[in-house]
Amino acid sequence: MKAIIVTDQAAGNAGMKLVERPEPQAAINDVIVQVYASSITGDELSWPATWTDRVGRDRTPSIPGHELAGVVTALGYGTTGLSVGQRVFGLTDWYRDGALAEYVAVEARNLAPLPGDVDFTEGAALVMSGLTAWQGLFDHGRLRAGQSVLVHGAAGIVGSMATQLAREAGAYVIGTGRGTARQTALDFGAQEFVDLDNDTLEDVGGVDLVFDALGGDIAARSASLIRPGGTFVTITGATEARPADGLTIDFVVESDRTQLGEIVRRFREGRLRTNIGNITTLDDAVAAFNPTKRVKGKTIVRVRP
């Protein structure tokens, strides 16, 4: 099969190449998925799991790209809940080869059925952003209707999904970003927007939840904006930002079949939109991940037409 591999952590994206690899075999509780659409997360090549296994041993050459949508072609021993020929979408395990390939072996529990009226491209675009936003807002942030949430990077890939889900859940959403992102954030459902280049972040009134996709100084300055008992949730890693009387949570997203089902249901009903910036093919994927200019939105790889 064709696959994108990475072999040298120091080279980063520049070390990506398209090669022929053996098709994967299904282990216990696995399925083999013929990949129709996949993607890559921008900082994936900085993750230790891209290069080593769980005990720190080198596992290169490795295949990146952990978001996928496709069709089940084989079942491993003991696999239940899915069937051959079924359309699915979800996440692969961080420590296993990913989905920038024509076929991938995935634990069945990490996949959910993809309805027939949802394009594979859209399915792949919903996975990481949808799960990250859902878990940050509801599992960790405990967001409820009537509360307020400050979403940093509200026009970005994850931030735009968090903005939509929060608004749809009945929260008051304040988005942030550069001034050029204002209209995009408002289109995704933010009720207010803070231009981080020109507005004063500290002028935002107290909020119940901060959903942070930016990190750094912006994250540190946001802790003081949280009401007593509120929560600061970040997807950028460990942070020193601490609300005076609340919680700080950084987390790693996990695949969840039930949540994927809720996310795709909202998409089908027109209550969620994806944020796709570029669509390319597997043959052109290496060039797409070394762009000459910044691409807004998610880059999706159509592995099959």
Residue pairs with C-beta under 8 A, 6 or more apart in sequence:
1 20
1 21
1 22
1 23
1 101
1 102
1 103
2 18
2 19
2 20
2 21
2 101
2 102
2 282
2 283
3 18
3 19
3 20
3 21
3 63
3 97
3 100
3 101
3 102
4 16
4 17
4 18
4 19
4 63
4 64
4 65
4 100
4 101
4 282
4 285
4 286
5 16
5 17
5 19
5 21
5 60
5 61
5 62
5 63
6 15
6 16
6 45
6 50
6 60
6 61
6 62
6 63
6 64
7 15
7 17
7 60
7 61
8 15
8 60
9 15
9 45
9 50
9 51
12 45
13 45
13 289
13 290
14 290
16 64
16 285
16 286
16 289
16 290
17 286
18 282
18 283
18 285
18 286
19 61
21 63
21 101
23 32
23 102
23 103
24 32
24 97
24 103
24 104
24 105
25 32
25 105
26 32
26 74
26 75
26 76
26 77
26 79
26 105
27 76
27 105
28 76
28 77
28 78
28 79
29 76
29 77
29 78
29 79
29 107
29 108
29 109
30 75
30 76
30 79
30 105
30 106
30 107
30 108
31 72
31 74
31 75
31 76
31 79
31 82
31 88
31 105
31 106
31 108
31 111
32 72
32 73
32 74
32 75
32 103
32 104
32 105
32 106
33 68
33 70
33 71
33 72
33 73
33 88
33 99
33 103
33 104
33 105
33 106
33 111
34 70
34 71
34 72
34 73
34 102
34 103
34 304
35 68
35 69
35 70
35 99
35 101
35 102
35 103
35 104
35 303
35 304
36 69
36 70
36 71
36 120
36 124
36 302
36 303
36 304
37 68
37 69
37 70
37 120
37 121
37 123
37 124
37 125
37 300
37 301
37 302
37 303
38 65
38 67
38 68
38 69
38 98
38 99
38 100
38 101
38 124
38 300
38 301
38 303
39 65
39 67
39 68
39 124
39 125
39 127
39 128
39 298
39 299
39 300
39 301
40 64
40 65
40 98
40 100
40 289
40 299
40 301
41 66
41 67
41 128
44 50
44 64
44 65
44 66
45 64
47 94
49 94
49 95
50 62
50 64
50 94
51 58
51 59
51 60
51 62
52 58
52 59
52 95
53 59
53 95
54 95
59 95
62 97
62 98
63 97
63 98
63 99
63 100
63 101
63 104
64 98
64 100
65 98
65 99
65 100
65 101
65 301
66 91
66 92
66 93
66 94
66 98
66 99
66 128
67 91
67 99
67 124
67 125
67 127
67 128
68 89
68 90
68 91
68 92
68 98
68 99
68 104
68 106
68 124
68 127
69 87
69 88
69 89
69 114
69 120
69 121
69 123
69 124
69 127
70 87
70 88
70 89
70 99
70 104
70 120
70 303
70 304
71 85
71 86
71 87
71 88
72 82
72 83
72 84
72 85
72 86
72 88
72 111
73 84
73 103
74 84
75 82
75 83
75 84
75 108
76 105
76 108
79 108
80 108
81 108
81 109
82 88
82 108
82 111
82 113
86 113
87 113
87 114
87 115
87 116
87 120
87 123
88 111
88 112
88 113
88 114
89 111
89 112
89 114
89 120
89 123
89 124
89 126
89 127
89 260
89 264
90 106
90 110
90 111
90 112
90 127
90 255
90 257
90 260
91 110
91 127
91 128
91 131
91 253
91 254
91 255
92 98
92 99
92 104
92 106
92 110
93 106
93 107
93 110
94 252
96 105
97 104
97 105
98 104
99 106
99 303
100 282
100 285
100 301
100 303
101 282
101 303
102 282
102 303
102 304
109 255
109 257
110 255
110 257
111 255
111 257
112 257
112 258
112 260
112 261
112 264
113 261
114 120
114 123
114 264
115 264
115 268
117 268
118 264
118 267
118 268
120 302
120 304
121 276
121 279
121 300
121 302
122 267
122 274
122 276
123 264
124 300
125 274
125 275
125 276
125 298
125 300
126 260
126 263
126 264
126 267
126 272
126 274
127 255
127 260
128 157
128 158
128 253
129 157
129 158
129 160
129 161
129 274
129 275
129 298
130 161
130 165
130 259
130 260
130 263
130 272
131 253
131 254
131 255
131 256
131 259
131 260
131 263
132 158
132 161
132 162
132 235
132 253
133 158
133 161
133 162
133 164
133 165
133 211
134 165
134 259
134 262
134 263
135 251
135 253
135 254
135 256
135 259
136 162
136 211
136 233
136 235
136 251
137 143
137 149
137 162
137 165
137 166
137 169
137 209
137 211
137 233
138 165
138 169
140 231
140 233
140 249
140 251
141 149
141 209
141 211
141 231
141 233
141 249
142 209
142 231
143 149
143 166
143 169
143 171
143 208
143 209
144 169
144 170
144 171
145 169
145 170
145 171
146 170
146 171
146 172
147 171
147 172
147 208
147 209
148 171
148 172
148 173
148 174
148 205
148 206
148 207
148 208
148 209
149 162
149 166
149 171
149 172
149 173
149 174
149 207
149 208
149 209
149 210
149 211
150 174
150 176
150 204
150 207
150 209
150 210
150 211
150 222
150 225
151 159
151 162
151 163
151 166
151 173
151 174
151 175
151 176
151 190
151 211
151 213
152 159
152 176
152 177
152 210
152 211
152 212
152 213
152 214
152 218
152 219
152 222
153 159
153 176
153 177
153 212
153 213
153 214
154 160
154 162
154 163
154 173
154 175
154 176
154 177
154 181
154 185
154 188
154 190
154 193
155 175
155 177
155 181
155 184
155 185
155 188
155 296
156 177
156 181
156 213
156 275
157 275
157 297
157 298
158 213
158 235
159 175
159 177
159 185
159 211
159 213
160 184
160 185
160 188
160 273
160 275
161 272
161 275
162 211
162 213
163 173
163 175
163 185
163 188
163 189
163 190
164 188
164 189
164 271
164 272
164 273
165 266
165 272
166 173
166 189
166 211
167 173
167 189
167 190
167 191
168 189
168 266
168 271
168 272
171 209
172 191
173 189
173 190
173 191
173 192
174 190
174 191
174 192
174 193
174 194
174 204
174 207
175 185
175 186
175 188
175 190
175 192
175 193
175 194
176 185
176 193
176 194
176 195
176 196
176 201
176 214
176 218
177 185
177 193
177 195
177 196
178 195
178 196
178 197
179 195
179 197
179 198
181 193
182 193
182 195
185 193
186 193
188 273
188 275
194 201
194 203
194 204
196 218
201 218
201 221
201 222
201 225
202 221
202 224
202 225
204 225
205 225
206 225
206 226
206 227
206 230
207 225
207 226
207 227
207 230
208 226
208 227
208 230
208 231
209 226
209 230
209 231
209 232
209 233
210 222
210 223
210 225
210 226
210 230
210 231
210 232
210 233
211 233
212 218
212 219
212 222
212 232
212 233
212 234
212 235
212 236
212 239
212 241
213 234
213 235
213 236
214 236
215 234
215 236
215 237
215 239
216 236
219 232
219 234
219 236
219 239
219 241
220 239
220 240
220 241
222 232
222 241
223 232
223 241
223 242
223 243
223 244
223 248
224 243
224 244
226 232
226 243
226 244
226 246
227 246
228 244
228 245
228 246
229 245
229 246
230 243
230 246
230 247
231 243
231 246
231 247
231 248
231 249
232 239
232 241
232 242
232 243
232 246
232 247
232 248
232 249
233 248
233 249
233 250
233 251
234 241
234 248
234 249
234 250
235 250
235 251
235 253
236 250
237 250
238 250
239 248
239 250
241 248
242 248
263 272
266 272
267 273
267 274
274 298
275 297
275 298
276 297
276 298
276 300
277 295
277 296
277 297
277 298
277 299
278 288
278 291
278 295
278 297
278 298
278 299
278 300
279 299
279 300
279 301
279 302
280 287
280 288
280 299
280 300
280 301
280 302
281 301
281 302
281 303
282 301
282 302
282 303
285 301
288 299
288 301
289 299
